[in-house]
């Protein structure tokens, strides 16, 4: 793409301008592009110097920006031109080179371990998909937006729903209930279903805070039930969570879970602390052509995992 006075704009320039325009922030654009914020600032400055036009006005905070009229014009053109240029590059790569490696990933869920095989089933002649796992929902979404992941699985909660860039599609795989973990001799263990308000006096063990904002969701849900929870333990390890429960804390689990010795696992009443599992993919990727089929297969995998759970299957009868 050629600008005035013979200025050459390549795909990397256009991606950078698009990322800045969509995020309104140099730092957020850097995260999306997988490069440093100074690199984004420097490239933008060089591009503006080449064009002889300012593309973005800087805000009070150095990293916030708004497009100038010239920037708006370029962004309008980019929305039409860049997908065609990226498609051309991909078509050339498909015709001339070996199949690109495929990465799938996401947060801990009953679906994640099935995702590579599901995707491989729709790409019989390509290399086997590799798996990346992370508890950072926003990182997974950004990696999909950057085409560093072909498809991802994330989770969200009522009032704290996942947000994705315009280039990324999301669809619900499953609605997941939450189970509570108690010592087997806990007085509430005799109940099959336990109300969240019945746990008001307990000490809790929770997973580490993440970008899905579960801690905010948890505290809000408890306040709505009339109490402020006492969180004594925060752990990144499920094994540590189980150990804390055996020592008197109360923990939480997704629906498709295993039983543990000396631990009672019970369903929370009223769909308390429920979550959604979501499939995310780039709308211009190869995967977009069979995303709905993968979504259906992922939903089936979720149901089968729940039915196979020695704990949760009792609640499905």
Secondary structure, 3 states (H helix, E strand, C coil): CECHHHCECCHHHHHHHHHHHHHCEHHHHHHHHCCCHHHHHHHHHHHHHHHCCCCEEECCCCCEEEECHHHHHHHHHHHHHHHHHHHHHHHHHHHHCCCCCCEEEECCCCCHHHHHHHHHCCCCCCCCCEEEECCCHHHHHHHHHCCCCCEEEEEEECCECCCCCCCEEEEEEEEECEEEEEECCCHHHHCCEECHHHHCCCEEEEECCCCCCHHHHHHHHHHHCCCCCEEEEEECCHHHHHHHHHCCCEEEEECCCCCECCEEEEEEHHHCCCEEEEEEEECCCHHHHHHHHHHHHHHHHHHHHHHHCCCCHHHHC
